[in-house]
Structures are given as C-alpha cells and as structure tokens.
Amino acid sequence: MASAEPIRWTTPAWLAEAHAWIEAELARLGLELSGRVEQPHVRPWSTVLRAPTPAGPVWLKANMPALAHEAAVLQVLARRRPDAVPRLLAVDLERGWMLQADGGVRLRELLAGDPDPARWEELLRLYAGLQIDAADDLEELLRAGAPDRRLAALPTQYEELLERVDALTGNERDRLRALVPRVAGVAAELDALGLPETIQHDDLHTGNAFVRDGGYVVFDWGDACVSHPFFTLHVTMRVLAWERGVDEGAAELDRFRDGYLEPWTRFRPRADLLVALEPADLLAGICRALTWHRILSGMPARTAAEYEDTVVDRLRFLLSAFD
C-alpha cells in the first residue's frame, strides 16, 4: 500500500496559524504562554496542542471539516451540562477549533493504578443523565451540525451507504441489501419503546473521560451524533470487556450495563430497557459505519485506504449478527 499523504496538522503553515490563534485567545483571556506549545496528539482527522500558561495548561483541538461540528455541539452541551463536558475558553466555529481548559486526569490512567469498577459505573450514570438532559436540545444539536442518525432515517442511510463502500465483495453487498427490510423492522421495534433520541457520543471509553475536581468530564465529541441513546453501548461495552479481560456479554459486565440503564428507568421499566439492548446494538453497528464513512470521505484517498476496514468490519458485524 502506498504511504499516506502528509497530515496537514504538522505543516509549518498550519502550526503557525494555530499558534497565533492560541496566543491571541490567551491574550483576550488575560493569559500568556509560559512555555513551548506541544502537539501530543496527531491523527488524520484531528489534532490536539497543549499550551502551558501560569494558570495551568490549555488545549487546542482542531478537527477535519467532517467533524468540525464538535465545537458547536459542545457549546450546546455545555449550556445544559457544564459539569460533564470540557470547559470551553474560546471557539472558532468556522474552522472547528476549540480552546479548552485542562480536563484533569484521564480515567484510563486512574484505572491503571486503581481498577475500581465503581468509577466506570459513576461515569456511565453521569453520561446517561447528560443524554437525558440533552434530549430537550435535540433540534439545537441538529442545527449545530450533529449528524442525524435518528431511527426514522437510519434504514435509508444504511441502504445508501452500501452503494458507497467499494471494499465489500459483490456477495456481501447483495446480502447486506437483503437486510434492508429487517433493519427497518428493528428500527421500528426500537422506536416503539419510546425512549427519547438525543446526543450519542459513539466512542465513549476511558481514553475520552477525565476526572476533574472529583467529577467526570466526557471529552472528544467529534464522532457524536443524534440517535438512539443506547447506541453508545456498542463501543463502550466492548471496550469494557477488553479492559477487564472477559468475553463480550460476560456476567461481570452487567453491573456496568445496569449503571447506565438506571437513569433511563424514569421512561421505561428495567425489563423493557433490557429488551432494547440487542436491537440497539445491531443498529449501532450501522451508525458506527456511517460515522467512519463520513470521516474517510473527508480524507485523501491514500490515507483513507489505511482505515477502510473500520467501515467494512461494522457491516460484516451486521451480517454475522443477522445470520
């Protein structure tokens, strides 16, 4: 495979532009740099710069255009639940840049030193509460640019996606097309339970959660969309199984699942919520494929080719799940 194209975040022109913006925004805030700006995170779709100040580090996050809505989405979430999301110091909505206050200690590092399962349970309850609160902001989140992955739209989006993924074999594409009516049926079944659609992080794990002043803060909302809330568990429960060295669906994971579900019992009894998990997991695979396809479509072809399995694997998951 040919090597990927250079990442724009590392070019001198982009870095000069980013550093100038950081310094201008710090001056507006009455702060100044106290050391060298570092770039600890570089991906084709985003980058993070760390800028030290006398009051502590601040962080610039920049996204590719396909994910640039994160800044506006975070503004909506911050008005509703400032305790649970990064504190924004400055935002450039046109470029999709955010200057964020330091988030504290990453949960992944805390758990490495003290693998107390209660931390995960606390995070999941807080996150479920954020989703419930943000349901009142659904239309505003959509206007902010959060992708619309609501159940009513998902079957059509799935069908359209199949025509745009070149890496599928002809047999796989035919089998996936044949699933369109079943996907629509599962979406209708899930919709009938009546849970509010809301923001859905789509990549919630211990690398994207921090502990600040004793509370949890959920970072990295670039993959987020408006959809069924339980789609979140597609990634989260698999990460939990991997971190704890158990099989997916192991009984010891039930406590984390139940911690997430508990706030939702205000809408439906726990038994109904449990019934919703399997259809939600099936459709969440489609949602994840759509997220990755959106990301890859905004990359140079050679770079995107390195990540094409992220879409195909989720579609193949659907085939195996429906077999």
Backbone hydrogen bonds, N-H to C=O, Kabsch-Sander energy under -0.5 kcal/mol:
donor,donor_aa,acceptor,acceptor_aa,energy
10,T,7,I,-1.8
11,T,8,R,-1.7
15,L,11,T,-2.5
16,A,12,P,-2.3
17,E,13,A,-1.9
18,A,14,W,-2.6
19,H,15,L,-2.8
20,A,16,A,-2.1
21,W,17,E,-1.9
22,I,18,A,-2.4
23,E,19,H,-2.5
24,A,20,A,-2.2
25,E,21,W,-2.5
26,L,22,I,-2.6
27,A,23,E,-2.2
28,R,24,A,-1.8
29,L,25,E,-1.5
30,G,27,A,-1.3
31,L,26,L,-3.4
34,S,52,P,-2.3
35,G,52,P,-0.5
38,E,50,R,-2.5
41,H,48,V,-1.2
43,R,46,S,-2.7
47,T,62,A,-2.1
48,V,41,H,-2.1
49,L,60,L,-2.6
50,R,38,E,-2.6
51,A,49,L,-0.5
51,A,58,V,-3.2
56,G,53,T,-2.0
58,V,51,A,-2.4
59,W,100,Q,-2.7
60,L,49,L,-2.4
61,K,59,W,-0.6
61,K,98,M,-2.5
62,A,47,T,-2.3
63,N,96,G,-0.7
64,M,45,W,-2.6
67,L,64,M,-2.1
68,A,64,M,-0.5
68,A,65,P,-1.1
70,E,67,L,-2.0
71,A,68,A,-1.0
73,V,69,H,-2.7
74,L,70,E,-2.7
75,Q,71,A,-1.6
76,V,72,A,-1.6
77,L,73,V,-2.4
78,A,74,L,-2.8
79,R,75,Q,-1.4
80,R,76,V,-1.2
81,R,77,L,-3.7
84,A,81,R,-1.7
85,V,81,R,-0.5
88,L,86,P,-0.7
89,L,99,L,-3.6
90,A,99,L,-1.4
92,D,97,W,-2.5
93,L,91,V,-0.5
96,G,92,D,-1.6
97,W,92,D,-1.9
98,M,61,K,-2.0
99,L,90,A,-2.9
100,Q,59,W,-3.4
100,Q,98,M,-0.6
101,A,87,R,-2.7
102,D,57,P,-0.8
105,V,211,V,-2.0
107,L,209,A,-3.3
108,R,206,T,-1.6
109,E,106,R,-0.6
110,L,106,R,-1.7
111,L,107,L,-2.7
112,A,108,R,-1.4
113,G,109,E,-1.2
114,D,110,L,-1.9
116,D,114,D,-2.7
119,R,116,D,-1.6
120,W,116,D,-0.5
121,E,117,P,-1.8
122,E,118,A,-2.6
123,L,119,R,-2.4
124,L,120,W,-2.6
125,R,121,E,-2.1
126,L,122,E,-2.3
127,Y,123,L,-2.7
128,A,124,L,-2.4
129,G,125,R,-2.1
130,L,126,L,-2.2
131,Q,127,Y,-2.4
132,I,128,A,-2.4
133,D,129,G,-2.5
134,A,130,L,-2.7
135,A,131,Q,-1.0
135,A,132,I,-0.6
136,D,133,D,-1.2
137,D,134,A,-2.0
138,L,135,A,-1.3
141,L,137,D,-2.8
142,L,138,L,-2.1
143,R,139,E,-2.3
144,A,140,E,-1.8
145,G,142,L,-1.3
146,A,141,L,-2.1
149,R,147,P,-1.0
149,R,226,V,-2.8
153,A,150,R,-1.2
154,L,150,R,-1.7
157,Q,153,A,-2.1
158,Y,154,L,-2.7
159,E,155,P,-2.2
160,E,156,T,-2.4
161,L,157,Q,-2.2
162,L,158,Y,-1.7
163,E,159,E,-0.6
163,E,160,E,-0.8
164,R,161,L,-2.0
165,V,161,L,-0.8
166,D,164,R,-0.8
168,L,165,V,-0.8
173,R,169,T,-2.5
174,D,170,G,-2.1
175,R,171,N,-2.3
176,L,172,E,-2.6
177,R,173,R,-2.6
178,A,174,D,-1.9
179,L,175,R,-0.6
179,L,176,L,-0.9
180,V,177,R,-1.8
183,V,179,L,-2.8
184,A,180,V,-2.4
185,G,181,P,-2.0
186,V,182,R,-2.5
187,A,183,V,-2.4
188,A,184,A,-2.1
189,E,185,G,-2.3
190,L,186,V,-2.4
191,D,187,A,-2.5
192,A,188,A,-1.7
193,L,190,L,-1.2
194,G,191,D,-1.8
198,T,227,S,-2.3
200,Q,225,C,-2.3
205,H,203,D,-0.7
208,N,205,H,-1.8
209,A,206,T,-0.6
210,F,217,V,-2.7
211,V,105,V,-2.8
212,R,210,F,-0.6
212,R,215,G,-2.9
215,G,212,R,-2.2
217,V,210,F,-2.7
218,V,84,A,-3.0
219,F,208,N,-3.0
219,F,217,V,-0.6
224,A,221,W,-1.2
225,C,200,Q,-2.0
226,V,147,P,-2.8
227,S,198,T,-2.4
227,S,225,C,-0.6
231,F,228,H,-1.7
232,T,229,P,-1.5
233,L,230,F,-1.4
234,H,231,F,-1.6
235,V,232,T,-1.0
236,T,232,T,-1.9
237,M,233,L,-2.1
239,V,235,V,-2.4
240,L,236,T,-2.4
241,A,237,M,-2.1
242,W,238,R,-2.2
243,E,239,V,-3.1
244,R,240,L,-2.2
245,G,241,A,-0.6
245,G,242,W,-0.9
246,V,241,A,-2.3
250,A,247,D,-2.0
253,L,250,A,-1.9
254,D,251,A,-1.8
256,F,253,L,-0.8
257,R,253,L,-2.0
258,D,254,D,-3.0
259,G,255,R,-1.7
260,Y,256,F,-1.9
261,L,257,R,-2.2
262,E,258,D,-2.1
264,W,261,L,-1.4
265,T,261,L,-0.6
265,T,262,E,-1.6
266,R,263,P,-1.0
267,F,264,W,-2.2
268,R,264,W,-1.4
272,D,269,P,-0.7
273,L,269,P,-1.9
274,L,270,R,-2.4
275,V,271,A,-1.5
276,A,272,D,-1.3
277,L,273,L,-0.7
277,L,274,L,-1.0
278,E,274,L,-0.6
280,A,276,A,-2.0
281,D,277,L,-2.3
282,L,278,E,-2.0
283,L,279,P,-2.2
284,A,280,A,-2.2
285,G,281,D,-1.1
285,G,282,L,-0.6
286,I,282,L,-0.8
287,C,283,L,-2.2
288,R,284,A,-2.7
289,A,285,G,-1.9
290,L,286,I,-2.6
291,T,287,C,-2.2
292,W,288,R,-2.3
293,H,289,A,-2.5
294,R,290,L,-2.2
295,I,291,T,-1.9
296,L,292,W,-3.0
297,S,293,H,-2.2
298,G,294,R,-0.6
298,G,295,I,-1.2
299,M,296,L,-1.7
304,A,300,P,-2.7
305,A,301,A,-2.0
306,E,302,R,-0.6
306,E,303,T,-1.2
307,Y,304,A,-1.8
308,E,305,A,-0.7
310,T,307,Y,-2.0
311,V,308,E,-1.1
312,V,308,E,-1.7
313,D,309,D,-2.8
314,R,310,T,-0.6
315,L,311,V,-1.7
316,R,312,V,-2.6
317,F,313,D,-1.9
318,L,314,R,-1.4
319,L,315,L,-1.7
320,S,316,R,-2.4
321,A,317,F,-2.3
322,F,318,L,-2.1
323,D,319,L,-1.1
